[in-house]
Amino acid sequence: MCGIVGAVAQRDIAEILLEGLRRLEYRGYDSAGLVVVDTEGNISRLRCVGKVQKLAEVAEQHELHGGTGIAHTRWATHGEPTEANAHPHVSDYITVVHNGIIENHEPLRELLIERGYCFSSETDTEVIAHLVHWEHKQSGTLLEAVQRVIPQICGTYGTVVMDNRDPNVLVGARSGSPLVIGLGVGENFIVSDQLALLPVTRRFIFLEEGDLVEMTRRTVNIFDKQGNPIERHEIESQAQYDAGDKGAYRHYMQKEIYEQPLALKNTLEGRFSQGQINLSELGSRADELLAKVQHVQIIACGTSYHSGMVARYWFEALATVPCDVEIASEFRYRKSAVRPGSLIITLSQSGETADTLAALRLSKKLGYLGSLAVCNVAGSSLVHESDMALMTKAGTEIGVASTKAFTTQLAVLLMLVVRLGCLNGMEESMEHDIVHALQALPSRIEKMLSMDNIIEALAEDFSDKHHALFLGRSNQYPIAMEGALKLKEISYIHAEAYAAGELKHGPLALIDADMPVIVVAPNNELLEKLKSNIEEVRTRGGRLYVFADQDAGFVSSEGMTIIPLPHVEEIVAPIFYTVPLQLLSYYVALIKGTDVDQPRNLAKSVTVE
């Protein structure tokens, strides 16, 4: 969600800014812009609605010289996607880009109008530019002006500020929205995601909550929220990014679906020892803390929330530990009672999800036993601020609709459940069986993916459909929810999911020949119950598509298409059965002609509430 790229260098940096924006396109945006200033203070500002490629085409028509500049991709929160609302925003000689939301922008706007400022946009960001300009005129350096502005604004921000008359300095501030410093030789950079800079540096400093930075070509001075100079640890990034190469695949989402066997192998690697789960990465005192856990509270958003819902079944059935799962935006705004011995687990692909981060910070004040993050980004805020962390190791995920990040989250959560279960007396034979099932899972998914032509043909039936219903029981219910989310995200078909046993409590009223009903049907103890629910749909003229275990005894018939899948152990079935639903959504979206990787109105990393 939104992207920032800034640079202070000796060389012309327009191309570096544009390439950085291209590498941040996966975050979701609706407009883009940049400002470049040369050593004499001459500035060039370009902005446009649409893709970064359009901005690059505009840039080709201009002479863009200068070693200092900032660029931005905007996901609209205040004001429609227009050139006037696109970043960067200016106030006389001050230029600003900003990720986040300024919640008190309206009274600030009124104050600034009284001071004589004119607004050229509808954005909340423009108030930052005018506030910095006002404070800078009063006295002091650009850094001091920004330091005086920070207490005046409420909300979230990752912001970078430039004085066009002094093109040797950039000032950045971070609160609730990430900023990363990239260290070069005789040049430095500031971005919202390290992936933007991998072509120019592997050395990074991750700013922490409340940090400010003053950056020149040769210096990086960081200050904490009290204004004290502080050192932040430099890391050498091992991140990989191949967004420029989809290989033989048409979309990143398709590529990432097919990467899941390898991603799961990476997730499992080094976490088994002699048939047992080994999570020594949690630290030497982890078992001592886990042994005290009497309750688990999972906090997440979107697809990660569905991971948590699956994990709830596992925690209670395997580890005999009560578990609650809550959407982060709900958890943080209600009064909650903390159970004794409760461990809070946060789930996020990016580790920067605003509501999940806020929920974690709230939990520290509420008396939880400890916190554990399950995340895909090692340097993220969520990982840094949690007591413990387990990395999913899924690799960079570019498609907005999460695929491999979801399945690897589930694998990590299952391993955590087993570790907790062992501390609570789980039989060793059960642990060995689960380890075996996890080890076999990548090859089984690979085999299932070879059936993609069957699912591709199936998608043709959805070409004229506007609604769909997904059904599952037990730990397949959250998988049905995830399937519905994928379909609505990328094909724009309205889709809902229900626990199959709930059909007669309302959803049956929707059933007709124009409402496809997708069912996930592994061969488990609830199979006969599920067959009864399927019959309820059939007798009412519904059109059924059943993804079923090949041994479950289903046969295709009039009004019911069976997609037989290889048998997998019940415990890993939720991970396995989500993959064909991903494929179905992908092929339906192809038929619908939507933007698969960057669906309308959505963003990959949701860094605002």
Secondary structure, 3 states (H helix, E strand, C coil): CCEEEEEECCCCCHHHHHHHHHHCHHHCCCEEEEEEECCCCCEEEEEEECCHHHHHHHHHCCCCCCCEEEEEEECCCCCCCCCCCCCCEEECCEEEEEEEEECCHHHHHHHHHHCCCCCCCCCCCHHHHHHHHHHHHHCCCHHHHHHHHHHHCCEEEEEEEEECCCCCCEEEEEEECCCEEEECCCCEEEECCHHHHCCCCCEEEECCCCCEEEECCCCEEEECCCCCECCCCEEECCCCCCCCCCCCCCCHHHHHHHCHHHHHHHHHCCCEECCEECCHHHCCCHHHHHCCCCEEEEEECHHHHHHHHHHHHHHHHHCCCCEEEEEHHHHCCCCCCCCCCEEEEEEECCCCCHHHHHHHHHHHHHCCCEEEEEECCCCCHHHHHCCEEEECCCCCCCCCCCCHHHHHHHHHHHHHHHHHHHHCCCCHHHHHHHHHHHHHHHHHHHHHHCCHHHHHHHHHHHCCCCEEEEEECHHHHHHHHHHHHHHHHHHCCEEEEEEHHHHHHCHHHHCCCCCEEEEEECCCCCHHHHHHHHHHHHCCCCEEEEEEECCCCCCCECCEEEEEECCCCHHHHHHHHHHHHHHHHHHHHHHHCCCCCCCCCCCCCCCCC
